[in-house]
């Protein structure tokens, strides 16, 4: 059995998250407050000013809650990982769990990342359901939407586009007419994981370069490459992640194929079950594809 830990990213947040963790790890909560300069407990449990959905606050909050959840997982006798993955922001939690950086250093990186990404405005993201990646790329090219990037490759049939807001609004009906089951705008402040985030990566670079990364206790798969982090290129890959697509289903499929060990067993650490849902969908689509192949072979 190969034990895989998964850490969720932005979009998993909800008011009340971490309620059972803050009292359990008060020293870490205080450390987080000292780094951030505000009460994380108040933000997560009450969100009185409606800031939990703001990228600048969402990412640090999720990082802390997932880090505390991982600490609780270990204290409760949970299995240690053979491999870790994280979706977008969750990759920082995967690296933290593997020992790349400590809690406070990781939170400083995340807070700086969040601020840099929040300052890139003027665009957005849309989820496209029901079109394979190759078909979607062809449709965008044919319709002249070279301004849009494929940002999150979540499952073979679920892709997130990023780019100018006007182009996202215009392309939605075109994709639905071409067979997409649904095209839905996401409630995010910018075009994450696209070429438009390059300025955010440049802004974060000095802090990443100044961070001393520790050796990884187990492999962590990078969103940008769908391959394990290479120790000497850890900082560069983290910067690349900001403006490159999240190659999630490619990552998960390589794990399911046994690339990193037999009988993978996945555990989602953090708030919600977003990644568990994506895993279920990837497995379902793999089975459907396998059934189509077998049916076609039988027909011959």
C-alpha positions, -999 to +999 in steps of 0.1 A: +000+000+000+012+035-009-001+062+014-010+095-003-019+127+015-038+154-004-042+190+007-069+213-007-065+248-022-085+279-025-122+272-028-123+248+001-127+275+027-158+279+048-168+299+078-163+277+109-133+258+095-107+249+121-131+251+150-119+219+165-083+227+159-077+262+173-082+252+209-060+222+204-030+240+191-031+275+208+007+280+204+005+276+167-025+298+164-007+325+183+023+321+161+001+325+130-015+357+145+019+371+151+030+365+115-003+378+100-010+406+123-047+397+128-068+370+146-070+340+124-095+324+148-119+353+144-115+353+106-122+316+103-149+312+129-168+345+125-155+363+094-172+395+106-159+416+077-165+391+050-128+386+042-126+348+042-133+348+005-107+374-003-075+358-017-053+379+006-069+362+036-082+329+022-048+314+014-032+320+048-063+308+066-064+276+046-027+270+050-030+272+088-061+251+091-045+223+069-013+225+088-031+221+121-052+193+106-020+175+096-006+179+131-038+164+145-037+136+120-002+126+132-011+130+169-041+107+164-020+080+150-026+086+113-003+071+088+027+090+077+028+097+040+048+079+013+038+108-010+020+141-008+001+163-033-016+196-029-039+215-052-025+250-059-022+265-024-024+230-010+010+223-025+025+245+003+009+223+029+023+192+011+058+207+012+054+217+049+043+182+058+074+169+040+097+192+059+105+218+032+099+246+057+085+252+091+051+265+101+060+302+104+082+303+073+055+285+053+029+309+064+051+339+055+055+325+020+018+319+017+008+353+030+032+370+005+019+347-023-016+356-014-009+394-014+009+392-048-018+372-064-046+394-050-030+425-066-033+410-101-069+420-111-088+425-142-094+389-150-111+358-138-117+321-141-144+298-155-150+261-150-158+241-181-175+208-176-178+181-202-152+189-227-119+169-230-087+190-229-078+185-265-113+194-277-113+225-255-079+237-268-091+232-304-123+252-298-104+281-282-080+282-311-108+280-337-128+307-320-098+330-317-096+331-279-058+330-276-061+353-245-074+324-224-052+298-206-061+264-193-054+270-156-066+240-137-067+205-154-088+190-126-102+159-143-104+147-180-137+164-182-133+194-159-110+223-168-107+258-155-100+286-179-083+319-168-080+352-186-097+385-193-132+387-178-147+399-211-133+370-230-145+345-204-180+359-207-179+357-245-165+322-248-190+306-224-220+303-248-196+292-276-183+263-255-218+253-244-230+253-281-200+230-289-210+204-263-199+216-228-224+206-202-217+237-182-195+268-182-195+286-149-176+317-137-158+312-104-158+336-075-121+345-076-104+379-079-080+371-107-068+348-135-048+324-113-024+299-128-022+317-161+004+339-179-012+369-163+002+358-129+038+363-140+040+396-121+030+379-089+057+353-093+083+381-099+071+399-067+074+367-046+108+357-060+130+376-035+113+359-005+114+325-021+151+330-029+158+340+007+140+309+021+162+280+032+144+248+022+149+216+041+152+181+026+119+164+018+110+134+040+089+120+012+082+130-024+058+159-032+044+161-067+045+196-082+014+211-099+034+227-126+053+196-138+031+167-125+065+152-113+082+150-079+100+182-067+137+182-074+154+196-042+178+219-060+149+235-079+123+237-052+121+275-051+120+279-088+092+253-091+072+271-065+075+303-085+066+285-117+034+271-100+019+306-097+016+312-135+015+276-148-015+253-149-024+229-121-019+195-138-041+177-113-056+148-131-022+140-147-008+138-112-035+116-099-036+093-129+002+087-126-004+077-089-033+055-099-011+039-125+014+028-098+042+052-108+050+058-071+040+025-056+013-001-055-022+001-041-024+039-035-046+049-006-056+086-005-063+107+026-075+143+023-061+166+050-078+199+058-113+214+054-139+199+031-136+170+006-130+188-027-101+167-037-118+135-027-146+144-051-121+151-079-104+118-072-138+100-074-145+117-107-111+109-122-116+072-112-150+072-128-138+087-160-109+062-161-134+033-157-156+047-184-127+051-208-116+015-200-152+003-207-153+021-240-120+004-251-132-030-240-166-025-258-149-014-289-125-043-288-155-067-284-173-051-314-144-061-336 
